[in-house]
Amino acid sequence: MTQRVIAITGPNGFIAKSLRARLQADTTLDVRLVPRVAWDDERRLAERLDGCDAIFHIAGVNRGEDHAVRDGNEAMAKKLVAACDQNGSRPHIIFSSTTQRGNGTPYGDAKLAAERTLSDWSKRTDAPLSIAVLPNVYGAGCRPFYNSVVATFCHQLVNGEKPQVHQDREVEFIWVGDVVEQLHAMLSDPPCPTETLRLEGAATLRVAELLSKLQGYRQSFFQRHIVPDLSTHLEATLYSTFLSYVDLEDHRHTPEVKADDRGELYEIIKLATGGQVFFSTTKPGVIRGNHFHTRKVEWFCVLKGEAVIRLRPLHGDSVKQFRVSGDQPQFISIPVLHTHHIENVGDDELLTMFWCNEVFDQSDPDTYFERVA
């Protein structure tokens, strides 16, 4: 199978690193990287781009003196098309632009100027050109204090700093993973000759609203040791982004141990949306439980050892018995209004994992004592 040759400019940048990972996982592609030094040598740049089927032009100048930003982005676009003319190639160029294009700022005007340079070349040569217009991009690996308020706030929060909202405006945000998937998809559908695609973000938030979400993540991670609500794409990707800024040593969590003469109990995962996972050790011959719940649902799973789980409906006499073993783990779900217990019937310590649909609340435990038999 012949591989398509794909080049990426600015390969060490935030978006480009994620794009590299995605493209290099595609076995139909031969990915070439165009480093910064290649731009200083026209012949070297032309050689690097020779034979490319497509070029992702991600490199750019985002920060610096106004003239450097204005001139730098357009100059790179001119060098890119000059290199293609020099080697005689007509690749599909996919250019990463911004919703700030033409907004009167040096960066926005520079991006629009680069678009025009590439568009003129596309019309002259009939080479396909895709212009991907991106809103504010966030995700793991983005440099703080550079071009993403998400990265800046995450960095400040995990380092004990206090972020400030200087302008509480609405911002459209898009996750880098979504950007990369859409850029990758453009390879299979080159336009004829030019197409401008506006990539839609995951959500539009005010800056203060964004900060409030990230502050909640900080509190849930460092103080409550609880997983926040991740039910939407925005919440899930923002949270994964936040975690990427946390120092690796801080990813270690030590659960509180609740020990008594029966054994030990560890609460290990708690969810803000409700529910938690915990496990216990139980000594041989010991029974845990003898209680019922009116609203809480539980699942039991023996991971090591031998046990019997017994259930009896309230106001009933019939006892249902489950013999379970860590040699063949099975989940036993516990219905409400059934008193229940688990007994270690083996000779060794019993290790059991539990799931409950509520985080335990000492002031409202919904746990009522009643013997099974």
RODO-2510 file (C-alpha; in nm, 4 decimals, decimal comma):
residues 373
     n   res          X          Y          Z
     1     m     0,0000     0,0000     0,0000
     2     t     0,1373     0,3381    -0,1034
     3     q     0,1330     0,5892     0,1777
     4     r     0,0335     0,9498     0,1260
     5     v     0,3067     1,1926     0,2261
     6     i     0,1867     1,4560     0,4728
     7     a     0,3931     1,7462     0,6093
     8     i     0,3289     1,9444     0,9270
     9     t     0,4782     2,2885     0,9792
    10     g     0,5364     2,4094     1,3345
    11     p     0,5401     2,0482     1,4586
    12     n     0,6275     2,1363     1,8172
    13     g     0,3350     2,3711     1,8726
    14     f     0,0276     2,2954     2,0794
    15     i    -0,2141     2,1968     1,8016
    16     a     0,0567     2,0406     1,5867
    17     k     0,1696     1,8005     1,8595
    18     s    -0,1811     1,6592     1,8912
    19     l    -0,2128     1,6494     1,5128
    20     r     0,1184     1,4623     1,4851
    21     a    -0,0045     1,1955     1,7249
    22     r    -0,3260     1,1512     1,5251
    23     l    -0,1608     1,1391     1,1838
    24     q     0,1220     0,9105     1,2923
    25     a    -0,1394     0,6641     1,4168
    26     d    -0,2808     0,6503     1,0618
    27     t    -0,0816     0,3786     0,8858
    28     t    -0,1837     0,5121     0,5433
    29     l     0,0220     0,8275     0,6007
    30     d     0,3939     0,9058     0,5900
    31     v     0,4294     1,2104     0,8150
    32     r     0,7102     1,4614     0,7654
    33     l     0,7898     1,7363     1,0133
    34     v     0,8991     2,0812     0,9004
    35     p     1,1053     2,2310     1,1854
    36     r     1,1650     2,5996     1,2466
    37     v     1,5175     2,5919     1,1010
    38     a     1,3831     2,4836     0,7613
    39     w     1,2270     2,8264     0,7090
    40     d     1,5699     2,9912     0,7023
    41     d     1,6844     2,7939     0,3965
    42     e     1,4682     2,8084     0,0817
    43     r     1,6344     2,5051    -0,0767
    44     r     1,6004     2,2980     0,2389
    45     l     1,2338     2,3937     0,2743
    46     a     1,1633     2,3026    -0,0886
    47     e     1,3337     1,9658    -0,0433
    48     r     1,1375     1,8979     0,2730
    49     l     0,8075     1,9650     0,0983
    50     d     0,8932     1,7883    -0,2263
    51     g     0,6565     1,5024    -0,3025
    52     c     0,4011     1,5937    -0,0346
    53     d     0,0390     1,5109    -0,1052
    54     a    -0,0786     1,7490     0,1664
    55     i     0,0702     2,0084     0,4000
    56     f    -0,0775     2,1107     0,7332
    57     h     0,0443     2,4673     0,7746
    58     i     0,0164     2,5107     1,1510
    59     a     0,3298     2,7210     1,2089
    60     g     0,2772     3,0864     1,2890
    61     v     0,3818     3,3847     1,4946
    62     n     0,1359     3,4440     1,7787
    63     r     0,3284     3,6759     2,0080
    64     g     0,5937     3,9452     1,9752
    65     e     0,6270     4,2983     1,8438
    66     d     0,3351     4,4048     1,6264
    67     h     0,5442     4,4181     1,3102
    68     a     0,6940     4,0740     1,3820
    69     v     0,3482     3,9200     1,4175
    70     r     0,2114     4,0994     1,1106
    71     d     0,5062     4,0253     0,8854
    72     g     0,5975     3,6825     1,0212
    73     n     0,2753     3,4998     0,9373
    74     e     0,2491     3,6385     0,5855
    75     a     0,6191     3,5741     0,5212
    76     m     0,5809     3,2082     0,6186
    77     a     0,2883     3,1672     0,3802
    78     k     0,4927     3,3228     0,0988
    79     k     0,7890     3,0959     0,1724
    80     l     0,5590     2,7937     0,1760
    81     v     0,4128     2,8551    -0,1701
    82     a     0,7527     2,9573    -0,3077
    83     a     0,8944     2,6243    -0,1924
    84     c     0,6097     2,4396    -0,3649
    85     d     0,6728     2,6369    -0,6846
    86     q     1,0428     2,5584    -0,6622
    87     n     0,9909     2,1823    -0,6368
    88     g     0,6954     2,1813    -0,8751
    89     s     0,4504     2,0254    -0,6287
    90     r     0,0826     2,1109    -0,5926
    91     p    -0,0117     1,9692    -0,2525
    92     h    -0,3387     2,0117    -0,0692
    93     i    -0,2574     2,2841     0,1839
    94     i    -0,4611     2,2870     0,5048
    95     f    -0,4112     2,6157     0,6862
    96     s    -0,4920     2,6746     1,0524
    97     s    -0,6530     3,0177     1,0811
    98     t    -0,8540     3,1858     1,3558
    99     t    -1,1875     3,3523     1,4207
   100     q    -0,9781     3,6622     1,4969
   101     r    -0,8831     3,6898     1,1284
   102     g    -0,9165     4,0463     1,0045
   103     n    -1,0270     4,1868     1,3408
   104     g    -0,7847     4,4786     1,3328
   105     t    -0,5256     4,3256     1,5662
   106     p    -0,1760     4,2460     1,4363
   107     y    -0,2401     3,8732     1,4809
   108     g    -0,5860     3,8749     1,3231
   109     d    -0,4740     4,0834     1,0264
   110     a    -0,1628     3,8683     0,9814
   111     k    -0,3707     3,5510     0,9647
   112     l    -0,5982     3,7056     0,7017
   113     a    -0,2970     3,8189     0,4983
   114     a    -0,1566     3,4654     0,5109
   115     e    -0,4921     3,3291     0,3937
   116     r    -0,4884     3,5636     0,0944
   117     t    -0,1356     3,4608     0,0006
   118     l    -0,2312     3,0945     0,0068
   119     s    -0,5613     3,1591    -0,1720
   120     d    -0,3916     3,3519    -0,4544
   121     w    -0,1473     3,0648    -0,5021
   122     s    -0,4296     2,8105    -0,5005
   123     k    -0,6184     3,0004    -0,7701
   124     r    -0,3040     3,0389    -0,9800
   125     t    -0,2046     2,6729    -0,9603
   126     d    -0,5409     2,4966    -0,9097
   127     a    -0,3918     2,3350    -0,5982
   128     p    -0,6505     2,2555    -0,3288
   129     l    -0,6562     2,4807    -0,0221
   130     s    -0,8563     2,4259     0,2979
   131     i    -0,8701     2,7125     0,5461
   132     a    -0,9740     2,5911     0,8917
   133     v    -1,1047     2,8813     1,0991
   134     l    -1,0656     2,7966     1,4675
   135     p    -1,2148     2,9540     1,7803
   136     n    -1,0198     2,9499     2,1087
   137     v    -0,8518     2,6079     2,1335
   138     y    -0,7919     2,4345     2,4670
   139     g    -0,6447     2,1038     2,5709
   140     a    -0,3483     1,9284     2,7283
   141     g    -0,0110     2,0714     2,6332
   142     c    -0,1198     2,4292     2,5713
   143     r     0,1260     2,6874     2,7004
   144     p    -0,0083     2,9182     2,9769
   145     f     0,0192     3,2957     2,9385
   146     y     0,0382     3,2546     2,5625
   147     n    -0,2814     3,2137     2,3627
   148     s    -0,5335     3,0247     2,5778
   149     v    -0,7116     3,1551     2,8841
   150     v    -0,7925     2,7929     2,9759
   151     a    -0,4230     2,7063     2,9945
   152     t    -0,3450     3,0181     3,1971
   153     f    -0,6240     2,9617     3,4492
   154     c    -0,5374     2,5910     3,4894
   155     h    -0,1709     2,6713     3,5485
   156     q    -0,2553     2,9355     3,8074
   157     l    -0,5083     2,7226     3,9933
   158     v    -0,2868     2,4154     4,0298
   159     n    -0,0004     2,6357     4,1509
   160     g    -0,2006     2,8116     4,4214
   161     e    -0,2307     3,1408     4,2353
   162     k    -0,5451     3,3532     4,2029
   163     p    -0,6567     3,4044     3,8429
   164     q    -0,8058     3,7404     3,7511
   165     v    -1,0796     3,8116     3,4973
   166     h    -0,9704     4,1274     3,3185
   167     q    -1,2461     4,1260     3,0571
   168     d    -1,5550     3,9153     3,1147
   169     r    -1,6467     3,8609     2,7511
   170     e    -1,7994     3,5616     2,5777
   171     v    -1,5474     3,3222     2,4232
   172     e    -1,6131     3,0252     2,1977
   173     f    -1,4011     2,7252     2,2972
   174     i    -1,3052     2,4162     2,1000
   175     w    -1,1148     2,1146     2,2325
   176     v    -0,7913     2,0332     2,0513
   177     g    -0,9014     1,6723     2,0005
   178     d    -1,2029     1,7917     1,8008
   179     v    -0,9799     2,0215     1,5961
   180     v    -0,7416     1,7383     1,5144
   181     e    -1,0185     1,4993     1,4083
   182     q    -1,1655     1,7585     1,1732
   183     l    -0,8248     1,8470     1,0293
   184     h    -0,7551     1,4784     0,9685
   185     a    -1,0916     1,4401     0,7940
   186     m    -1,0022     1,7202     0,5512
   187     l    -0,7347     1,4987     0,3969
   188     s    -0,9970     1,2750     0,2406
   189     d    -1,1922     1,5559     0,0739
   190     p    -0,9661     1,8147    -0,0950
   191     p    -1,1624     2,1168    -0,2221
   192     c    -1,1501     2,2497    -0,5779
   193     p    -0,9685     2,4735    -0,5395
   194     t    -1,0354     2,6640    -0,2133
   195     e    -1,2646     2,6076     0,0835
   196     t    -1,2997     2,7951     0,4124
   197     l    -1,4324     2,5829     0,6974
   198     r    -1,5491     2,7355     1,0242
   199     l    -1,4950     2,4784     1,3018
   200     e    -1,7671     2,4955     1,5656
   201     g    -1,6654     2,5021     1,9307
   202     a    -1,7852     2,2837     2,2144
   203     a    -1,9467     2,5808     2,3889
   204     t    -1,9471     2,9558     2,4333
   205     l    -1,8737     3,0740     2,7879
   206     r    -1,8080     3,3992     2,9611
   207     v    -1,4561     3,4154     3,1014
   208     a    -1,5886     3,4340     3,4587
   209     e    -1,8036     3,1260     3,3957
   210     l    -1,5000     2,9372     3,2689
   211     l    -1,3010     3,0348     3,5762
   212     s    -1,5831     2,9206     3,8040
   213     k    -1,5849     2,5768     3,6404
   214     l    -1,2087     2,5398     3,6728
   215     q    -1,2170     2,6547     4,0360
   216     g    -1,4759     2,3836     4,0988
   217     y    -1,2427     2,1270     3,9443
   218     r    -0,9620     2,2430     4,1698
   219     q    -1,1767     2,2106     4,4812
   220     s    -1,3132     1,8693     4,3823
   221     f    -0,9648     1,7369     4,3020
   222     f    -0,7503     1,8762     4,5831
   223     q    -0,9980     1,9210     4,8687
   224     r    -1,2892     1,6830     4,8170
   225     h    -1,1207     1,4065     4,6152
   226     i    -1,4354     1,3698     4,4109
   227     v    -1,4967     1,3358     4,0365
   228     p    -1,7093     1,6297     3,9130
   229     d    -2,0014     1,6158     3,6718
   230     l    -1,8536     1,5061     3,3372
   231     s    -2,1820     1,4388     3,1589
   232     t    -2,1188     1,6836     2,8724
   233     h    -1,8391     1,6915     2,6174
   234     l    -1,7316     2,0342     2,7407
   235     e    -1,7136     1,9254     3,1044
   236     a    -1,5237     1,6055     3,0236
   237     t    -1,2645     1,7744     2,8030
   238     l    -1,2193     2,0753     3,0313
   239     y    -1,1625     1,8436     3,3270
   240     s    -0,9106     1,6296     3,1394
   241     t    -0,7354     1,9509     3,0381
   242     f    -0,7267     2,0723     3,3989
   243     l    -0,5791     1,7416     3,5182
   244     s    -0,3012     1,7679     3,2604
   245     y    -0,1649     2,0742     3,4447
   246     v    -0,1575     1,9016     3,7836
   247     d     0,1900     1,7963     3,8957
   248     l     0,2291     1,4200     3,8610
   249     e     0,3105     1,3797     4,2294
   250     d    -0,0281     1,5328     4,3134
   251     h    -0,2065     1,2586     4,1194
   252     r    -0,1503     1,0276     4,4155
   253     h    -0,4596     1,0059     4,6405
   254     t    -0,4600     0,8252     4,9744
   255     p    -0,8101     0,7239     5,0870
   256     e    -0,9196     0,7434     5,4480
   257     v    -0,9094     0,4043     5,6213
   258     k    -1,2063     0,3060     5,8360
   259     a    -1,0961     0,0112     6,0468
   260     d    -1,2663    -0,1941     6,3181
   261     d    -1,2599    -0,5516     6,4425
   262     r    -1,4274    -0,6737     6,1210
   263     g    -1,1534    -0,5422     5,8909
   264     e    -1,0938    -0,2234     5,6919
   265     l    -1,2957    -0,0107     5,4496
   266     y    -1,1611     0,2318     5,1870
   267     e    -1,3674     0,4855     4,9914
   268     i    -1,1762     0,5229     4,6650
   269     i    -1,3909     0,6954     4,4000
   270     k    -1,6678     0,9486     4,4609
   271     l    -1,8775     1,1140     4,1910
   272     a    -2,0360     1,4579     4,2194
   273     t    -2,3280     1,3301     4,0130
   274     g    -2,3913     1,0702     4,2820
   275     g    -2,2301     0,7417     4,3592
   276     q    -1,9074     0,6048     4,4927
   277     v    -1,6841     0,2996     4,4752
   278     f    -1,5246     0,1521     4,7848
   279     f    -1,3737    -0,1743     4,8981
   280     s    -1,3368    -0,3573     5,2256
   281     t    -1,1367    -0,6325     5,3842
   282     t    -1,3229    -0,8750     5,6100
   283     k    -1,1711    -1,1260     5,8482
   284     p    -1,2668    -1,4970     5,8322
   285     g    -1,6009    -1,5746     5,9954
   286     v    -1,7045    -1,2072     6,0118
   287     i    -2,0358    -1,0700     5,8809
   288     r    -2,0769    -0,7169     5,7409
   289     g    -2,4152    -0,5546     5,6919
   290     n    -2,7448    -0,6625     5,8463
   291     h    -2,9151    -0,3463     5,7274
   292     f    -3,1423    -0,2204     5,4495
   293     h    -3,1825     0,0956     5,2407
   294     t    -3,4956     0,2754     5,1239
   295     r    -3,3437     0,4564     4,8238
   296     k    -2,9767     0,3576     4,7910
   297     v    -2,8765     0,0918     4,5405
   298     e    -2,5614    -0,1143     4,5915
   299     w    -2,3624    -0,3687     4,3938
   300     f    -2,1199    -0,6107     4,5602
   301     c    -1,8295    -0,7924     4,3954
   302     v    -1,5917    -1,0285     4,5756
   303     l    -1,2411    -0,9925     4,4342
   304     k    -1,0563    -1,2300     4,6663
   305     g    -1,1760    -1,4966     4,9054
   306     e    -1,4996    -1,6881     4,9620
   307     a    -1,8265    -1,5326     5,0798
   308     v    -2,1996    -1,5737     5,1095
   309     i    -2,4292    -1,2769     5,0396
   310     r    -2,7779    -1,3076     5,1868
   311     l    -3,0891    -1,0993     5,1106
   312     r    -3,4305    -1,0955     5,2740
   313     p    -3,7222    -0,8680     5,1840
   314     l    -3,8570    -0,6606     5,4700
   315     h    -4,1559    -0,8238     5,6389
   316     g    -4,0692    -1,1489     5,4608
   317     d    -3,9125    -1,4746     5,5768
   318     s    -3,7492    -1,6072     5,2605
   319     v    -3,3710    -1,5585     5,2502
   320     k    -3,1928    -1,5594     4,9136
   321     q    -2,8336    -1,6802     4,9351
   322     f    -2,5496    -1,6228     4,6858
   323     r    -2,2235    -1,8119     4,7187
   324     v    -1,9515    -1,5954     4,5582
   325     s    -1,5783    -1,6298     4,5098
   326     g    -1,2855    -1,4187     4,4006
   327     d    -1,1915    -1,7053     4,1701
   328     q    -1,4919    -1,6151     3,9546
   329     p    -1,5957    -1,2555     4,0347
   330     q    -1,9662    -1,1795     4,0010
   331     f    -2,1690    -0,8676     4,0788
   332     i    -2,4652    -0,9020     4,3131
   333     s    -2,7036    -0,6055     4,3041
   334     i    -2,8856    -0,5200     4,6258
   335     p    -3,2454    -0,3988     4,5848
   336     v    -3,3989    -0,1451     4,8216
   337     l    -3,6122    -0,2646     5,1129
   338     h    -3,4074    -0,5851     5,1385
   339     t    -3,1942    -0,6359     5,4451
   340     h    -2,8623    -0,7879     5,3474
   341     h    -2,5212    -0,8950     5,4678
   342     i    -2,2002    -1,0519     5,3417
   343     e    -2,0171    -1,3234     5,5371
   344     n    -1,6585    -1,4353     5,4931
   345     v    -1,6905    -1,8138     5,4829
   346     g    -1,3320    -1,8785     5,3742
   347     d    -1,0118    -1,9259     5,5690
   348     d    -0,8450    -1,6106     5,4351
   349     e    -0,9175    -1,2396     5,4306
   350     l    -1,2090    -1,1383     5,2078
   351     l    -1,1663    -0,8491     4,9622
   352     t    -1,4916    -0,6991     4,8350
   353     m    -1,5599    -0,4070     4,6027
   354     f    -1,8823    -0,2080     4,6386
   355     w    -2,0636     0,0476     4,4261
   356     c    -2,3395     0,2704     4,5618
   357     n    -2,5435     0,5261     4,3700
   358     e    -2,4924     0,7874     4,6444
   359     v    -2,1885     0,9335     4,8133
   360     f    -2,2149     0,8407     5,1805
   361     d    -2,3602     1,1215     5,3904
   362     q    -2,3229     1,0755     5,7661
   363     s    -2,6199     1,3064     5,8293
   364     d    -2,8460     1,1099     5,5934
   365     p    -2,7053     0,7569     5,5541
   366     d    -3,0309     0,5818     5,4525
   367     t    -2,9046     0,2749     5,6386
   368     y    -3,1292     0,0938     5,8878
   369     f    -3,0283    -0,2009     6,1048
   370     e    -3,2161    -0,5272     6,0692
   371     r    -3,0760    -0,8778     6,0840
   372     v    -3,1132    -1,0957     5,7777
   373     a    -3,1728    -1,4050     5,9919
***
